[in-house]
């Protein structure tokens, strides 16, 4: 039969709870990713901030002023956003502004060929497009920012740079003079260069943005809950250690002396009575020459009555069995009562059998019990009971299969009581390596290896269920010789 150790079930339940919590957290994160792109309740709206712009200092002689309105810091693959430039010529000279992209062929590109301006865009002598600004003129220039990120793992960040050339033209005129050194009329040109750079622009996708937001939320949760969770775990661990220490102290100071008295006064005598029943039952065999076949039957019959008398003494004195495990109490009661009820049915009169057991002194020896039960005064009462027992549980001097199955039930009850007498001393002390302060160098063993077919049919299901639960509660080192039904 498949089974799980109690410790395995303990951790399996907690692992299952942990996995459910993790799954719930990831479900919440996924929901936030799917439905929270436009804003999440309780979380501030994340604004898209403009990127930083750096320019090379312009010379005062250039008379050129440039104001830049940068694009947004995040774009999707294939999207385009303009880079806005406001140009002003504050001098009295003519000038030409010619832009050129420094980084070409990357993920983020400035498309100079598609730029637009409030003035006419004309090529210079080399074919480079630009605009002419007259004296004290202004103009706007929009340069598309294209994103081509095929094969790039998103999000991807890249800095953008724009170089420009500002060239001015100064016209000189000749004055009326008769001297030979009169200057001629003409034009003089000057060129100024500059560089505009941005902080990295980021190209991202909805999925990558969702992952980033989920990671951001997870980090916020970790910052808010890490310390409380760690403190709670430390508190739980410390409380568990203190609870186990208090439990051990309670066992040694209060429970152990009481339990020791129960073991010595009641449990060990009952266990001994069950062993005598098993030993006497093994002597039942077909009669041999010169032997009385009723002797073994009488001894077994009286041993069962003495066992019941000792159990009645426990019920009268303490009210019942009290083990460390409630499952052990239920399993022992089911097996012990099951065997005795089978004996009563075999004897034929349950009330008379119980009266005979109650009339016995619990401290009787087996010989004293035989002398009392089969005395002349009791013969009229016990003779029919003994005859029914002999007829139903013995066949031609041999134990019937039904009797053997009930003996198996009794053996399980004896094993449970014997182990419960020992386990309190083993599990109540500090277990560890050999030589530590333990009562046992070797753990006590629960030895029971019968199969389910060895039990009476009426008790198989219940006993199998109780035995499985009982074995799951026993330390693993104490059940090496036991088998699950």
HURA-V699295 format. One record per pair of residues at least 12 apart in sequence whose C-alpha atoms are under 8 Angstrom apart, sorted by the first residue. I is the first residue (numbers start at 1). GAP is how many residues later the second one is. D is the distance in whole Angstrom. If there is no record, write none. Layout:
BEGIN
I/GAP/D  I/GAP/D
END
This chain:
BEGIN
1/483/7  1/484/7  3/465/8  3/481/8  4/468/7  5/466/8  5/467/5  5/468/8  5/471/8  6/466/5  6/467/6  7/465/8  29/185/6  30/184/8  32/182/7  33/177/5  33/178/7  33/180/7  33/181/7  34/176/8  37/173/8  48/24/7  48/25/7  48/26/8  49/23/7  49/24/7  50/20/6  50/21/6  50/22/5  50/23/6  51/19/6  51/20/7  51/21/7  51/22/6  51/147/7  51/148/6  51/149/8  51/150/7  52/18/8  52/146/6  52/147/5  53/15/8  53/17/7  53/143/7  53/144/6  53/145/5  53/146/7  54/142/6  54/143/5  54/144/6  55/139/7  55/140/6  55/141/5  55/142/7  56/138/6  56/139/6  56/140/7  57/137/8  58/136/7  59/133/8  62/104/8  62/106/8  62/130/7  63/26/6  63/27/5  63/28/5  64/23/7  64/24/6  64/25/5  64/26/6  64/27/8  64/102/8  65/22/6  65/23/5  65/24/7  65/25/8  66/19/7  66/20/6  66/21/5  66/22/7  67/18/6  67/19/5  67/20/7  68/15/8  68/16/6  68/17/5  68/18/6  69/14/7  69/15/5  69/16/6  70/13/5  70/14/6  70/128/8  71/12/6  71/13/8  71/74/8  72/129/8  73/127/8  73/128/5  73/129/6  74/127/6  74/128/5  74/129/6  74/130/7  75/72/8  75/126/8  75/127/6  75/128/5  75/129/6  76/71/7  76/127/5  76/128/5  76/129/5  76/130/8  77/70/6  77/71/6  77/72/6  77/126/6  77/127/7  77/128/7  78/68/7  78/69/5  78/70/6  78/71/8  79/67/6  79/68/6  80/64/6  80/65/5  80/66/5  80/67/6  81/63/6  81/64/5  81/65/7  82/60/6  82/61/5  82/62/4  82/63/6  83/59/5  83/60/5  83/61/6  83/62/7  84/56/7  84/57/6  84/58/5  84/59/7  85/55/6  85/56/5  85/57/6  86/52/7  86/53/6  86/54/5  86/55/6  87/51/6  87/52/5  87/53/6  87/54/8  88/45/8  88/48/7  88/49/6  88/50/4  88/51/7  89/44/7  89/45/7  89/46/6  89/47/5  89/48/5  89/49/6  90/45/7  90/46/5  90/47/7  91/44/6  91/45/6  92/42/8  92/43/4  92/44/6  93/41/7  93/42/5  93/75/7  93/76/7  93/77/6  94/38/7  94/39/6  94/40/5  94/41/6  94/74/6  94/75/6  94/76/7  95/37/6  95/38/5  95/39/6  95/40/8  95/71/7  95/72/5  95/73/4  95/74/6  96/34/7  96/35/6  96/36/4  96/37/6  96/69/8  96/70/6  96/71/5  96/72/7  97/33/6  97/34/5  97/35/7  97/36/8  97/67/7  97/68/6  97/69/5  97/70/7  98/30/7  98/31/6  98/32/4  98/33/7  98/66/5  98/67/5  98/68/7  99/13/7  99/30/8  99/31/7  99/63/7  99/64/6  99/65/4  99/66/6  100/12/7  100/62/6  100/63/5  100/64/6  101/60/6  101/61/5  101/62/6  102/58/8  102/59/6  102/60/6  102/61/6  103/57/7  103/58/6  106/42/8  107/40/6  107/41/5  107/42/5  107/51/7  108/37/7  108/38/6  108/39/5  108/40/6  108/41/8  108/50/7  108/52/7  108/93/8  109/36/6  109/37/5  109/38/6  109/39/8  109/51/7  110/33/7  110/34/6  110/35/5  110/36/6  110/50/8  110/52/8  111/32/6  111/33/5  111/34/6  111/35/7  112/17/8  112/31/6  112/32/7  113/16/7  114/29/7  114/30/7  115/26/7  115/27/6  115/28/4  115/29/6  116/25/6  116/26/5  116/27/7  117/14/8  117/22/7  117/23/5  117/24/4  117/25/6  118/21/6  118/22/5  118/23/7  119/12/7  119/13/8  119/20/6  119/21/8  120/12/8  147/56/7  149/54/8  154/49/7  154/50/5  154/51/7  154/54/6  155/47/6  155/48/6  155/49/4  155/50/7  155/53/6  155/54/8  156/46/5  156/47/5  156/48/7  157/43/5  157/44/5  157/45/4  157/46/6  158/42/5  158/43/5  158/44/7  159/38/7  159/39/6  159/40/6  159/41/4  159/42/6  160/37/6  160/38/5  160/39/7  160/40/7  160/41/7  161/34/7  161/35/6  161/36/4  161/37/6  162/33/6  162/34/5  162/35/6  163/30/7  163/31/6  163/32/4  163/33/6  164/29/6  164/30/5  164/31/6  165/26/7  165/27/6  165/28/5  165/29/7  166/25/6  166/26/5  166/27/6  167/22/7  167/23/6  167/24/4  167/25/6  168/21/5  168/22/5  168/23/6  169/18/6  169/19/6  169/20/4  169/21/7  170/17/5  170/18/5  170/19/6  171/14/8  171/15/6  171/16/4  171/17/6  172/12/8  172/13/5  172/14/5  172/15/6  172/16/8  173/12/4  173/13/7  248/180/6  248/181/7  251/177/6  252/176/7  256/168/8  256/169/8  263/158/6  266/44/8  266/48/6  267/150/7  267/154/7  268/150/8  268/153/8  269/41/7  270/37/6  270/40/6  270/41/7  271/143/6  271/146/7  271/147/7  273/30/7  273/31/8  273/33/7  273/34/5  273/37/8  274/30/8  274/33/6  274/136/7  274/137/8  274/140/6  275/139/8  276/27/7  277/23/6  277/26/5  277/27/6  277/30/8  278/129/7  278/133/8  280/16/7  280/19/6  280/20/5  280/23/8  281/15/7  281/16/8  281/19/6  281/118/8  283/13/6  284/12/6  284/13/7  284/113/7  284/114/6  284/115/7  285/112/5  285/113/5  285/114/7  286/110/6  286/111/4  286/112/6  287/110/6  293/104/7  297/93/7  298/72/7  298/88/8  299/67/7  299/71/7  301/85/7  301/88/8  302/64/7  302/67/6  302/68/6  302/71/7  303/63/7  305/48/8  305/51/7  305/52/5  305/55/8  306/51/7  306/54/7  306/56/7  306/58/8  306/60/8  306/63/7  308/32/8  308/49/6  309/48/5  309/49/6  309/50/8  309/51/6  309/52/7  309/53/5  310/52/5  310/53/8  312/46/7  313/49/7  323/97/6  324/96/7  324/100/7  327/139/7  327/142/7  327/143/6  328/88/7  328/92/8  328/142/6  330/136/8  331/82/7  331/85/8  331/132/7  331/135/6  331/136/7  331/139/8  332/80/8  332/81/5  332/84/6  332/85/7  333/80/8  334/129/7  335/74/5  335/75/6  335/77/7  335/78/5  335/128/8  336/73/7  336/74/6  336/77/6  338/68/8  338/71/7  338/121/8  339/67/5  339/68/7  339/70/6  339/71/6  342/64/7  343/46/7  346/42/6  346/43/5  346/46/6  346/47/7  347/37/8  347/38/5  347/39/6  347/40/7  347/41/5  347/42/5  347/45/8  348/37/6  348/40/6  348/41/8  349/36/7  352/29/8  353/32/7  356/17/8  356/26/8  402/54/7  404/50/8  405/49/5  405/50/5  405/51/6  406/49/7  406/50/7  408/42/8  408/46/7  408/47/6  409/46/6  412/36/7  415/31/7  415/32/7  415/33/7  416/30/7  419/25/7  419/26/7  419/27/6  422/22/7  423/21/7  425/14/6  426/12/7  426/13/6  426/14/6  426/17/7  426/18/8  443/34/7  443/35/6  444/34/6  445/32/8  445/33/5  445/34/6  445/35/7  445/36/7  446/32/6  446/33/5  446/34/8  446/35/7  446/36/6  447/32/7  447/33/8  447/34/5  447/35/5  448/33/7  448/34/5  448/35/7  449/32/7  449/33/5  449/34/5  449/35/8  450/33/7  450/35/8  451/34/6  452/12/7  452/33/5  464/20/8  464/21/5  467/17/7  467/18/7  468/16/6  468/17/7  471/13/8
END
